[in-house]
Amino acid sequence: MNNQANSGVSAQLGSAPVGRLLLKLAAPAVVAQLVNLLYNIVDRIYIGHMPEVGTAALTGIGLCFPVVYLIGAFTMLVAQGGAPRAAIAMGAGDNEQAEKIMGGCFTCLVGTALVLTALFWAFGEPLLWLFGCSEDTIQYALPYMRIYSSGSLFVMMALGMNLFVTTQGFATVSMRTVIIGAVSNIILDPIFIYGLHMGVQGAALATVISQAVSGIWVVYFLMGKKTTLRLRRKCLRPSWKLMAPVLALGISPFVMQSTEALVNISFNSSLQQYGGDIAVGAMVVASTVMQMVWIPAQGLGQGAQPIISYNYGARNAKRVKEAFFALLKVSCAFLASFWLLVQLFPGFFISIFNDNAALMETAVWTLRVYTAVLGLFGIQMSVQQTFMAIGKAKASLFIACLRKVILLIPLIFLLPRLIENKVLAVFLAEPVSDFISVTASAVTFYFVFRPAMRELEKGTAEE
């Protein structure tokens, strides 16, 4: 009976009306990402409002973002490369291969997490100085980083394996995974930070415990009878034949996440030089506000990915195109709406994290500059997610590299040489690179997606 129910979930990916199906899958995914957003910002809210030391402590944990991004990057390399491959195999009717992909990804995540934990403990302090720490902020950044990195295994299990739940169409279960951990984090944060007087160490410990709860939950589900693809012992040994395409597809999100760490380091080191801790603190706030919109927007992409991947594997070009255009419309409307709110009410978003007068004065105008092109970013997000969903690794990698490696990082260091206001110049690098990359994404999509669909339609006609 469970197998019939599971088959019904998968069958909907190939038959249910696309618009309704996207809302059905995206709604819990967006809710899950909104809750996941609390994971990412609740620490900063509590820490930013700590008496007397809130501004320095907030800046300190913000300087740990590169570590967070790198752990996420390796998670995406394996899981976001593996989940679409598993869905494509399911669409082609080969669930056995899909389970081997999932099992191999699980083993790779475990091994990678252990290596990252050892590296961050060994080289954590010199890395934080490189990231832009000062004498005032290192005392907060170092303990937070060491505790957070110790929980790498739990973070990677919770984030990575949950994608294999979503890609099977179990969006509600995926949402529960995130909610369980986020609620735990919200409850534990004030207890550890204020009740036990642990400060930033308490915030990091609360996050690790919460991710452990989520990780255990998602692995337990994937080993149970309610899932279509089951995590089996015989499938845990990675096969290079299956993992090579997974890693090739995962390179794009890996580059996006890992270069986010490089971007963060570049921003912080440059701003420390031109504006000191206040400018770095303004960047922490700006990047956190960007996460407030970007993380829920990813939920829209996660809702569309199983539909696109499954139907691409089933060679149904019409449904692939329908799912893409539905994703494009919804994501553009969402991001444009949030952009308008940030531009009109920047002070409100800043006050969520800190109300220091000096920080507020700088953060108001820098936030407006930083998010100036956010309203157009639904185009790039939809294109990126669709390339990932249909296995176009090279095109996805090009877009990822263009925005951050080719454009943003050089502009962070180039624009201050051309503009008198150095802090403005650093923040201006973001919207300039965003505008160029959105335009390039649209052009790339036109020349890659249309031939892919023609090939799919041709193959269907020949059959």
Disulfide bonds with the S-S distance in Angstrom:
none
